[in-house]
Amino acid sequence: MQTITSTQSTVSLRNALAFGLCLVCYLLGGTVSTLLSVYLPVAIPELLHTSVSEAEMGRIGAYLSSAFIYGWMLGGLTLGIVSDRVGRLKTLAFSTGLYGLFTLCIVFISDWHILLACRFIAGIGVGGVLLISTVYIAEIWDEKTRPIALGILAVAFPVGIILAGILNVQIPYWKHAFWLGVLPVTLSLVLPVVLSEPAQWKDARKTKSVDMHTIFSPEYRRNLLIGGLIFGSVLIGLWAVFSWVPTWVQSLLSNTSDGQKERGTVMMLFGMGGIIGGIVSGFLIRAMGTRYTLLFTFSGCIVACIALFMNKQFSPVIYIETAVLALFFGISQGTLSSYIPALFPTSIRATATGFCFNIGRFFTATAVFFVGNLVSIVGGFNNALLLFSSTFIIAWIVAFYNREASEKTPE
């Protein structure tokens, strides 16, 4: 009995350490993802050595945001396959080091084209980290509390957004904030030393092989389509908002403020609302089931986006509406982080989940690009953001007609 208890305690401690490290990797990925967005209105004029119009800011910001998301898509698709073949842990360490290194490089750049390349490569690393850390925890965690653990893991992303907002408020000069890259580089060296591969992955590698073709087999095709449609639709709306809200806020101020406080506060509110939503998501799944949690969440996203982007002038009510929208964003990410890995068996889980998480990023990056370029066509950031927020309606429709939404947990 003592031996069993000791073994269980050792496993619990090992899992807790793994969870903590994955949480930090995930958190820093959230910060890196949104850090440029909060500094965009001051970074672009410096790199161009001139003042920048709203249209020009939209054009260059569109390239930068889209490059990051295209990189994220590439990382999620390719590193998921690598993870199924060579191991979760090795790929997680590589991904973490990659986004850390190319975030750190931004400190030393003087041209926005080099910034574009750095953001693309950092996106590859972030895409790998968010996918593989989710799969890793899904495979080592106890089945009963797995949705809650994955919901809390998803909370790390909005915590990272809060950190981006804090950095914006506390560090006036934008390049200094990108010294943050030192932390993930250090983590990438620590991970292989203190963690080990999941037993599920080791067992699966003994008996099965995987390639991209496998996930398109008839038995997985329907779940692949559902997962890709729902997650992709949510990403388009979510990233259109995350990438452009700071610039939208700046446009509402009409030169009455430098916008540093307002931009930072809005991003911190996104983070705090996301934290609460991510924590709540696991409990909602247990109480309502996956399908009804998704329908509730997407309905909230639709209503909150309409309320927020109908504002024509900046006022304190924007802070309240931002917090409400962030709450639903957090619930959506926590729920989908639990839902999508459960659709597939261990042998193809990272590859299939990576496909669902990232195939939609091609359309997401394209959408974020067009938000910036459509500003002058549709009459400002308000209308552009409202247009692309309508993708939550697509996610709601898919969830509504998917009456067989999986309630399974990963095997």
DRENDO-1510 file (C-alpha; in Angstrom, 1 decimal, always signed):
<recs>
REC; n; res; u; v; w
REC; 1; MET; +0.0; +0.0; +0.0 .
REC; 2; GLN; +2.8; +2.4; +0.9 .
REC; 3; THR; +4.6; +1.6; -2.4 .
REC; 4; ILE; +1.4; +2.3; -4.4 .
REC; 5; THR; +0.8; +5.6; -2.5 .
REC; 6; SER; +4.4; +6.6; -3.0 .
REC; 7; THR; +4.2; +5.9; -6.8 .
REC; 8; GLN; +1.0; +7.9; -7.1 .
REC; 9; SER; +2.5; +10.8; -5.3 .
REC; 10; THR; +5.5; +10.7; -7.6 .
REC; 11; VAL; +3.3; +10.7; -10.7 .
REC; 12; SER; +1.2; +13.5; -9.3 .
REC; 13; LEU; +4.3; +15.7; -8.6 .
REC; 14; ARG; +5.8; +14.9; -12.0 .
REC; 15; ASN; +2.5; +15.8; -13.7 .
REC; 16; ALA; +2.2; +19.0; -11.7 .
REC; 17; LEU; +5.7; +20.0; -12.8 .
REC; 18; ALA; +4.9; +19.2; -16.4 .
REC; 19; PHE; +1.7; +21.2; -16.1 .
REC; 20; GLY; +3.4; +24.2; -14.6 .
REC; 21; LEU; +6.1; +24.3; -17.3 .
REC; 22; CYS; +3.6; +23.9; -20.1 .
REC; 23; LEU; +1.5; +26.6; -18.5 .
REC; 24; VAL; +4.5; +29.0; -18.6 .
REC; 25; CYS; +5.3; +28.1; -22.3 .
REC; 26; TYR; +1.7; +28.7; -23.2 .
REC; 27; LEU; +1.5; +32.0; -21.2 .
REC; 28; LEU; +4.6; +33.4; -22.9 .
REC; 29; GLY; +3.2; +32.3; -26.2 .
REC; 30; GLY; +0.2; +34.5; -25.5 .
REC; 31; THR; +2.4; +37.4; -24.6 .
REC; 32; VAL; +4.5; +37.1; -27.8 .
REC; 33; SER; +1.4; +36.8; -29.9 .
REC; 34; THR; -0.1; +40.1; -28.8 .
REC; 35; LEU; +3.0; +42.1; -27.8 .
REC; 36; LEU; +3.5; +43.7; -31.2 .
REC; 37; SER; -0.2; +44.6; -31.4 .
REC; 38; VAL; -0.1; +46.9; -28.3 .
REC; 39; TYR; +3.1; +48.6; -29.5 .
REC; 40; LEU; +2.1; +48.8; -33.2 .
REC; 41; PRO; +1.1; +52.5; -33.2 .
REC; 42; VAL; +4.5; +53.5; -32.0 .
REC; 43; ALA; +6.7; +50.8; -33.5 .
REC; 44; ILE; +5.7; +51.4; -37.2 .
REC; 45; PRO; +6.5; +55.2; -37.2 .
REC; 46; GLU; +9.9; +54.5; -35.7 .
REC; 47; LEU; +10.8; +51.8; -38.2 .
REC; 48; LEU; +9.6; +54.0; -41.1 .
REC; 49; HIS; +11.2; +57.2; -39.7 .
REC; 50; THR; +8.1; +59.2; -40.4 .
REC; 51; SER; +4.5; +59.8; -39.2 .
REC; 52; VAL; +2.0; +57.2; -40.5 .
REC; 53; SER; -1.6; +57.6; -41.7 .
REC; 54; GLU; -4.4; +55.3; -40.5 .
REC; 55; ALA; -4.5; +53.7; -43.9 .
REC; 56; GLU; -0.8; +53.1; -43.9 .
REC; 57; MET; -0.9; +51.8; -40.4 .
REC; 58; GLY; -3.6; +49.4; -41.4 .
REC; 59; ARG; -1.6; +48.2; -44.4 .
REC; 60; ILE; +1.6; +47.5; -42.6 .
REC; 61; GLY; -0.1; +46.2; -39.5 .
REC; 62; ALA; -2.0; +43.8; -41.7 .
REC; 63; TYR; +1.2; +42.3; -43.1 .
REC; 64; LEU; +2.7; +41.9; -39.7 .
REC; 65; SER; -0.3; +40.3; -38.1 .
REC; 66; SER; -0.9; +38.0; -41.0 .
REC; 67; ALA; +2.7; +36.9; -41.2 .
REC; 68; PHE; +2.6; +35.9; -37.6 .
REC; 69; ILE; -0.6; +33.9; -38.0 .
REC; 70; TYR; +0.6; +32.2; -41.2 .
REC; 71; GLY; +3.7; +31.1; -39.3 .
REC; 72; TRP; +1.4; +29.9; -36.5 .
REC; 73; MET; -0.5; +27.9; -39.0 .
REC; 74; LEU; +2.6; +26.4; -40.5 .
REC; 75; GLY; +4.0; +25.5; -37.0 .
REC; 76; GLY; +0.8; +23.9; -35.8 .
REC; 77; LEU; +0.4; +21.8; -38.9 .
REC; 78; THR; +4.0; +20.6; -39.3 .
REC; 79; LEU; +5.1; +20.4; -35.7 .
REC; 80; GLY; +2.1; +18.3; -34.8 .
REC; 81; ILE; +3.3; +15.7; -37.3 .
REC; 82; VAL; +6.8; +16.0; -36.0 .
REC; 83; SER; +5.4; +15.5; -32.5 .
REC; 84; ASP; +3.6; +12.3; -33.4 .
REC; 85; ARG; +6.8; +11.0; -34.9 .
REC; 86; VAL; +9.7; +12.1; -32.7 .
REC; 87; GLY; +8.0; +12.9; -29.4 .
REC; 88; ARG; +6.0; +15.6; -27.7 .
REC; 89; LEU; +8.7; +16.8; -25.4 .
REC; 90; LYS; +11.5; +17.3; -28.0 .
REC; 91; THR; +9.1; +19.2; -30.3 .
REC; 92; LEU; +7.8; +21.3; -27.4 .
REC; 93; ALA; +11.3; +22.4; -26.4 .
REC; 94; PHE; +12.2; +23.2; -30.0 .
REC; 95; SER; +9.0; +25.2; -30.5 .
REC; 96; THR; +9.5; +27.2; -27.3 .
REC; 97; GLY; +13.1; +28.0; -28.2 .
REC; 98; LEU; +12.1; +29.1; -31.7 .
REC; 99; TYR; +9.6; +31.7; -30.7 .
REC; 100; GLY; +11.8; +32.9; -27.9 .
REC; 101; LEU; +14.8; +33.4; -30.1 .
REC; 102; PHE; +13.0; +35.3; -32.9 .
REC; 103; THR; +11.2; +37.5; -30.3 .
REC; 104; LEU; +14.6; +38.4; -28.9 .
REC; 105; CYS; +15.9; +39.3; -32.4 .
REC; 106; ILE; +13.3; +42.1; -32.6 .
REC; 107; VAL; +15.3; +44.1; -30.0 .
REC; 108; PHE; +18.0; +44.6; -32.6 .
REC; 109; ILE; +16.1; +45.3; -35.8 .
REC; 110; SER; +15.8; +48.6; -37.7 .
REC; 111; ASP; +13.6; +47.7; -40.7 .
REC; 112; TRP; +9.9; +46.5; -40.7 .
REC; 113; HIS; +10.6; +43.9; -43.3 .
REC; 114; ILE; +13.0; +42.1; -40.9 .
REC; 115; LEU; +10.3; +42.5; -38.2 .
REC; 116; LEU; +8.0; +40.7; -40.6 .
REC; 117; ALA; +10.4; +37.8; -40.9 .
REC; 118; CYS; +10.9; +37.6; -37.2 .
REC; 119; ARG; +7.2; +37.5; -36.5 .
REC; 120; PHE; +6.6; +34.8; -39.1 .
REC; 121; ILE; +9.2; +32.5; -37.5 .
REC; 122; ALA; +8.1; +33.3; -34.0 .
REC; 123; GLY; +4.6; +32.4; -35.1 .
REC; 124; ILE; +5.8; +28.9; -36.2 .
REC; 125; GLY; +7.1; +28.4; -32.6 .
REC; 126; VAL; +4.0; +29.6; -30.9 .
REC; 127; GLY; +1.8; +27.4; -33.1 .
REC; 128; GLY; +3.8; +24.4; -32.1 .
REC; 129; VAL; +3.8; +25.3; -28.4 .
REC; 130; LEU; +0.0; +25.8; -28.1 .
REC; 131; LEU; -0.8; +22.6; -29.9 .
REC; 132; ILE; +1.8; +20.3; -28.3 .
REC; 133; SER; +1.4; +21.5; -24.8 .
REC; 134; THR; -2.4; +20.9; -25.1 .
REC; 135; VAL; -1.8; +17.4; -26.4 .
REC; 136; TYR; +0.9; +16.6; -23.8 .
REC; 137; ILE; -1.3; +17.5; -20.9 .
REC; 138; ALA; -4.3; +15.7; -22.4 .
REC; 139; GLU; -2.2; +12.5; -22.5 .
REC; 140; ILE; -0.7; +12.6; -19.0 .
REC; 141; TRP; -3.7; +13.9; -17.0 .
REC; 142; ASP; -6.4; +12.0; -15.1 .
REC; 143; GLU; -9.5; +11.5; -17.2 .
REC; 144; LYS; -12.0; +12.9; -14.6 .
REC; 145; THR; -10.3; +16.3; -14.2 .
REC; 146; ARG; -8.8; +16.6; -17.7 .
REC; 147; PRO; -11.3; +19.1; -19.1 .
REC; 148; ILE; -10.7; +21.4; -16.1 .
REC; 149; ALA; -6.9; +21.0; -16.5 .
REC; 150; LEU; -7.1; +21.9; -20.2 .
REC; 151; GLY; -9.4; +24.8; -19.5 .
REC; 152; ILE; -6.8; +26.2; -17.0 .
REC; 153; LEU; -4.0; +25.6; -19.5 .
REC; 154; ALA; -6.0; +27.6; -22.1 .
REC; 155; VAL; -6.2; +30.4; -19.4 .
REC; 156; ALA; -2.5; +30.9; -19.8 .
REC; 157; PHE; -2.9; +32.5; -23.2 .
REC; 158; PRO; -5.1; +35.4; -21.8 .
REC; 159; VAL; -2.7; +35.7; -18.9 .
REC; 160; GLY; +0.0; +36.3; -21.5 .
REC; 161; ILE; -2.2; +39.0; -23.0 .
REC; 162; ILE; -2.4; +40.7; -19.6 .
REC; 163; LEU; +1.3; +40.5; -19.5 .
REC; 164; ALA; +1.5; +42.2; -22.9 .
REC; 165; GLY; -0.7; +44.9; -21.6 .
REC; 166; ILE; +1.3; +45.4; -18.4 .
REC; 167; LEU; +4.5; +45.6; -20.5 .
REC; 168; ASN; +2.9; +48.2; -22.7 .
REC; 169; VAL; +2.0; +50.3; -19.6 .
REC; 170; GLN; +5.3; +49.8; -17.8 .
REC; 171; ILE; +7.8; +49.9; -20.6 .
REC; 172; PRO; +7.5; +53.0; -22.8 .
REC; 173; TYR; +10.1; +52.1; -25.4 .
REC; 174; TRP; +8.7; +49.3; -27.4 .
REC; 175; LYS; +11.9; +47.4; -28.3 .
REC; 176; HIS; +12.8; +46.9; -24.6 .
REC; 177; ALA; +9.7; +44.8; -24.1 .
REC; 178; PHE; +11.0; +42.2; -26.6 .
REC; 179; TRP; +13.8; +41.2; -24.2 .
REC; 180; LEU; +11.0; +38.9; -23.0 .
REC; 181; GLY; +12.4; +36.4; -25.5 .
REC; 182; VAL; +15.1; +35.4; -23.1 .
REC; 183; LEU; +12.6; +33.5; -20.9 .
REC; 184; PRO; +11.3; +31.0; -23.5 .
REC; 185; VAL; +14.8; +30.4; -24.8 .
REC; 186; THR; +15.8; +29.5; -21.2 .
REC; 187; LEU; +12.7; +27.3; -20.8 .
REC; 188; SER; +13.5; +25.4; -24.0 .
REC; 189; LEU; +16.8; +24.3; -22.4 .
REC; 190; VAL; +15.1; +23.2; -19.1 .
REC; 191; LEU; +12.2; +21.1; -20.6 .
REC; 192; PRO; +14.2; +18.1; -21.8 .
REC; 193; VAL; +16.1; +17.9; -18.6 .
REC; 194; VAL; +13.1; +17.7; -16.2 .
REC; 195; LEU; +10.3; +16.1; -18.2 .
REC; 196; SER; +9.7; +12.9; -20.1 .
REC; 197; GLU; +7.5; +11.7; -22.9 .
REC; 198; PRO; +3.9; +10.6; -22.1 .
REC; 199; ALA; +3.4; +6.9; -21.6 .
REC; 200; GLN; +0.5; +7.0; -24.1 .
REC; 201; TRP; +2.7; +8.3; -26.9 .
REC; 202; LYS; +5.4; +5.7; -26.2 .
REC; 203; ASP; +2.8; +2.9; -26.3 .
REC; 204; ALA; +1.3; +4.2; -29.5 .
REC; 205; ARG; +4.6; +4.4; -31.2 .
REC; 206; LYS; +5.3; +0.7; -30.5 .
REC; 207; THR; +2.2; -0.4; -32.4 .
REC; 208; LYS; +1.1; +2.3; -34.9 .
REC; 209; SER; +2.6; +4.7; -37.4 .
REC; 210; VAL; +1.1; +7.9; -38.5 .
REC; 211; ASP; +1.2; +10.2; -41.5 .
REC; 212; MET; -0.9; +13.1; -42.7 .
REC; 213; HIS; -2.9; +10.7; -45.0 .
REC; 214; THR; -4.1; +8.8; -41.9 .
REC; 215; ILE; -6.2; +11.6; -40.5 .
REC; 216; PHE; -8.3; +11.8; -43.7 .
REC; 217; SER; -9.4; +8.2; -43.3 .
REC; 218; PRO; -13.2; +7.8; -43.4 .
REC; 219; GLU; -13.5; +7.2; -39.7 .
REC; 220; TYR; -11.9; +10.5; -38.8 .
REC; 221; ARG; -13.0; +12.7; -41.7 .
REC; 222; ARG; -16.3; +14.0; -40.2 .
REC; 223; ASN; -14.7; +15.0; -36.9 .
REC; 224; LEU; -11.8; +16.6; -38.8 .
REC; 225; LEU; -14.3; +18.7; -40.8 .
REC; 226; ILE; -16.3; +19.7; -37.7 .
REC; 227; GLY; -13.2; +20.5; -35.7 .
REC; 228; GLY; -11.6; +22.6; -38.5 .
REC; 229; LEU; -14.8; +24.5; -39.2 .
REC; 230; ILE; -15.5; +25.4; -35.6 .
REC; 231; PHE; -12.0; +26.3; -34.6 .
REC; 232; GLY; -11.2; +28.1; -37.8 .
REC; 233; SER; -14.4; +30.3; -37.6 .
REC; 234; VAL; -13.6; +31.2; -34.0 .
REC; 235; LEU; -10.0; +32.1; -34.8 .
REC; 236; ILE; -11.0; +34.5; -37.6 .
REC; 237; GLY; -13.2; +36.5; -35.2 .
REC; 238; LEU; -10.9; +36.2; -32.3 .
REC; 239; TRP; -7.7; +37.3; -34.1 .
REC; 240; ALA; -9.4; +40.1; -36.0 .
REC; 241; VAL; -10.3; +41.5; -32.6 .
REC; 242; PHE; -7.0; +40.8; -30.8 .
REC; 243; SER; -4.9; +42.1; -33.7 .
REC; 244; TRP; -6.8; +45.4; -34.3 .
REC; 245; VAL; -8.5; +46.4; -31.1 .
REC; 246; PRO; -5.5; +48.5; -29.8 .
REC; 247; THR; -5.3; +50.3; -33.1 .
REC; 248; TRP; -9.1; +50.7; -33.1 .
REC; 249; VAL; -9.0; +52.2; -29.6 .
REC; 250; GLN; -6.3; +54.6; -30.8 .
REC; 251; SER; -8.5; +55.7; -33.7 .
REC; 252; LEU; -11.4; +56.5; -31.3 .
REC; 253; LEU; -9.3; +58.8; -29.2 .
REC; 254; SER; -8.9; +61.4; -32.0 .
REC; 255; ASN; -5.5; +62.6; -30.8 .
REC; 256; THR; -6.9; +63.5; -27.3 .
REC; 257; SER; -4.5; +61.0; -25.7 .
REC; 258; ASP; -1.3; +59.1; -26.7 .
REC; 259; GLY; -3.4; +56.0; -26.1 .
REC; 260; GLN; -0.8; +54.1; -24.2 .
REC; 261; LYS; -2.9; +53.7; -21.1 .
REC; 262; GLU; -6.1; +52.9; -23.0 .
REC; 263; ARG; -4.5; +50.3; -25.3 .
REC; 264; GLY; -2.8; +48.6; -22.4 .
REC; 265; THR; -5.9; +48.5; -20.3 .
REC; 266; VAL; -8.0; +47.0; -23.1 .
REC; 267; MET; -5.5; +44.2; -23.6 .
REC; 268; MET; -5.3; +43.5; -19.9 .
REC; 269; LEU; -9.1; +43.3; -19.8 .
REC; 270; PHE; -9.0; +40.8; -22.7 .
REC; 271; GLY; -6.6; +38.8; -20.6 .
REC; 272; MET; -8.5; +38.9; -17.3 .
REC; 273; GLY; -11.8; +38.1; -19.0 .
REC; 274; GLY; -10.1; +35.2; -20.8 .
REC; 275; ILE; -8.7; +33.9; -17.6 .
REC; 276; ILE; -12.1; +33.7; -15.9 .
REC; 277; GLY; -13.7; +32.2; -19.1 .
REC; 278; GLY; -11.0; +29.6; -19.4 .
REC; 279; ILE; -11.4; +28.5; -15.8 .
REC; 280; VAL; -15.2; +28.4; -16.1 .
REC; 281; SER; -15.2; +26.4; -19.3 .
REC; 282; GLY; -14.3; +23.1; -17.7 .
REC; 283; PHE; -17.1; +23.4; -15.2 .
REC; 284; LEU; -19.6; +24.4; -17.9 .
REC; 285; ILE; -18.7; +21.4; -20.0 .
REC; 286; ARG; -19.4; +19.1; -17.0 .
REC; 287; ALA; -22.7; +20.9; -16.3 .
REC; 288; MET; -24.0; +21.5; -19.8 .
REC; 289; GLY; -22.1; +19.2; -22.1 .
REC; 290; THR; -19.9; +20.3; -25.0 .
REC; 291; ARG; -22.5; +21.2; -27.5 .
REC; 292; TYR; -24.6; +23.5; -25.3 .
REC; 293; THR; -21.4; +25.1; -23.9 .
REC; 294; LEU; -20.3; +26.0; -27.4 .
REC; 295; LEU; -23.7; +27.3; -28.4 .
REC; 296; PHE; -23.9; +29.5; -25.3 .
REC; 297; THR; -20.3; +30.8; -25.9 .
REC; 298; PHE; -20.7; +31.6; -29.6 .
REC; 299; SER; -24.0; +33.4; -28.9 .
REC; 300; GLY; -22.2; +35.6; -26.3 .
REC; 301; CYS; -19.4; +36.4; -28.7 .
REC; 302; ILE; -21.8; +37.5; -31.4 .
REC; 303; VAL; -23.8; +39.9; -29.1 .
REC; 304; ALA; -20.7; +41.2; -27.4 .
REC; 305; CYS; -18.9; +42.0; -30.7 .
REC; 306; ILE; -22.0; +44.0; -31.9 .
REC; 307; ALA; -22.2; +46.0; -28.7 .
REC; 308; LEU; -18.4; +46.8; -28.6 .
REC; 309; PHE; -17.9; +47.8; -32.2 .
REC; 310; MET; -21.0; +50.0; -32.4 .
REC; 311; ASN; -19.1; +52.5; -30.3 .
REC; 312; LYS; -18.0; +55.6; -32.3 .
REC; 313; GLN; -16.2; +57.4; -29.5 .
REC; 314; PHE; -14.0; +56.2; -26.7 .
REC; 315; SER; -15.8; +56.0; -23.3 .
REC; 316; PRO; -15.5; +53.9; -20.1 .
REC; 317; VAL; -18.3; +51.6; -21.3 .
REC; 318; ILE; -15.8; +50.1; -23.8 .
REC; 319; TYR; -13.9; +48.6; -20.9 .
REC; 320; ILE; -17.0; +46.8; -19.7 .
REC; 321; GLU; -17.9; +45.5; -23.1 .
REC; 322; THR; -14.3; +44.4; -23.7 .
REC; 323; ALA; -14.3; +42.4; -20.5 .
REC; 324; VAL; -17.6; +40.7; -21.4 .
REC; 325; LEU; -16.3; +39.8; -24.9 .
REC; 326; ALA; -13.1; +38.5; -23.4 .
REC; 327; LEU; -15.0; +36.2; -21.0 .
REC; 328; PHE; -16.7; +34.5; -23.9 .
REC; 329; PHE; -13.4; +34.3; -25.8 .
REC; 330; GLY; -11.9; +32.5; -22.8 .
REC; 331; ILE; -14.8; +30.1; -22.5 .
REC; 332; SER; -14.5; +29.3; -26.2 .
REC; 333; GLN; -10.7; +28.5; -26.1 .
REC; 334; GLY; -11.0; +26.4; -22.9 .
REC; 335; THR; -13.9; +24.4; -24.3 .
REC; 336; LEU; -12.3; +23.8; -27.7 .
REC; 337; SER; -8.9; +22.9; -26.1 .
REC; 338; SER; -10.8; +20.0; -24.3 .
REC; 339; TYR; -13.2; +19.1; -27.2 .
REC; 340; ILE; -10.9; +18.8; -30.2 .
REC; 341; PRO; -8.2; +16.5; -28.9 .
REC; 342; ALA; -10.9; +14.2; -27.6 .
REC; 343; LEU; -12.1; +13.6; -31.2 .
REC; 344; PHE; -9.0; +11.5; -32.1 .
REC; 345; PRO; -7.0; +8.6; -30.8 .
REC; 346; THR; -3.5; +8.9; -29.4 .
REC; 347; SER; -1.6; +7.7; -32.5 .
REC; 348; ILE; -2.9; +10.6; -34.7 .
REC; 349; ARG; -4.0; +13.1; -32.0 .
REC; 350; ALA; -1.3; +15.8; -32.4 .
REC; 351; THR; -1.5; +15.6; -36.2 .
REC; 352; ALA; -5.3; +15.7; -36.3 .
REC; 353; THR; -5.6; +18.3; -33.6 .
REC; 354; GLY; -2.9; +20.4; -35.3 .
REC; 355; PHE; -4.9; +20.2; -38.5 .
REC; 356; CYS; -8.1; +21.4; -36.8 .
REC; 357; PHE; -6.3; +24.1; -34.8 .
REC; 358; ASN; -4.3; +25.4; -37.7 .
REC; 359; ILE; -6.0; +24.8; -41.1 .
REC; 360; GLY; -8.3; +27.7; -40.2 .
REC; 361; ARG; -5.3; +29.9; -39.5 .
REC; 362; PHE; -4.7; +30.3; -43.3 .
REC; 363; PHE; -8.2; +32.0; -43.5 .
REC; 364; THR; -7.6; +33.7; -40.2 .
REC; 365; ALA; -4.4; +35.3; -41.4 .
REC; 366; THR; -6.1; +36.3; -44.6 .
REC; 367; ALA; -9.0; +37.8; -42.7 .
REC; 368; VAL; -6.7; +39.8; -40.3 .
REC; 369; PHE; -4.8; +41.1; -43.4 .
REC; 370; PHE; -8.1; +42.2; -45.0 .
REC; 371; VAL; -9.2; +44.0; -41.8 .
REC; 372; GLY; -6.3; +46.4; -42.2 .
REC; 373; ASN; -6.8; +46.8; -45.9 .
REC; 374; LEU; -10.6; +47.1; -45.8 .
REC; 375; VAL; -10.5; +50.0; -43.3 .
REC; 376; SER; -10.8; +52.7; -45.9 .
REC; 377; ILE; -13.3; +50.7; -48.0 .
REC; 378; VAL; -15.9; +49.9; -45.4 .
REC; 379; GLY; -15.6; +53.2; -43.5 .
REC; 380; GLY; -13.2; +52.6; -40.5 .
REC; 381; PHE; -12.1; +49.9; -38.1 .
REC; 382; ASN; -15.6; +49.6; -36.5 .
REC; 383; ASN; -17.2; +48.3; -39.7 .
REC; 384; ALA; -14.2; +46.1; -40.6 .
REC; 385; LEU; -14.2; +44.5; -37.2 .
REC; 386; LEU; -17.9; +44.0; -37.2 .
REC; 387; LEU; -17.7; +42.3; -40.6 .
REC; 388; PHE; -15.1; +39.7; -39.5 .
REC; 389; SER; -16.7; +39.2; -36.1 .
REC; 390; SER; -19.6; +37.6; -38.0 .
REC; 391; THR; -17.6; +34.4; -38.3 .
REC; 392; PHE; -18.8; +33.5; -34.9 .
REC; 393; ILE; -22.2; +32.9; -36.6 .
REC; 394; ILE; -20.6; +30.2; -38.7 .
REC; 395; ALA; -19.2; +28.5; -35.6 .
REC; 396; TRP; -22.6; +28.6; -33.9 .
REC; 397; ILE; -24.3; +27.0; -37.0 .
REC; 398; VAL; -21.8; +24.1; -37.1 .
REC; 399; ALA; -22.1; +23.5; -33.4 .
REC; 400; PHE; -25.9; +23.6; -33.6 .
REC; 401; TYR; -26.2; +21.0; -36.4 .
REC; 402; ASN; -23.5; +18.8; -34.8 .
REC; 403; ARG; -25.9; +17.1; -32.4 .
REC; 404; GLU; -23.4; +14.3; -31.9 .
REC; 405; ALA; -20.8; +16.6; -30.3 .
REC; 406; SER; -18.3; +14.4; -28.6 .
REC; 407; GLU; -18.4; +14.1; -24.9 .
REC; 408; LYS; -15.4; +11.8; -24.9 .
REC; 409; THR; -12.0; +12.5; -23.3 .
REC; 410; PRO; -8.7; +11.4; -24.9 .
REC; 411; GLU; -8.1; +7.7; -24.6 .
</recs>
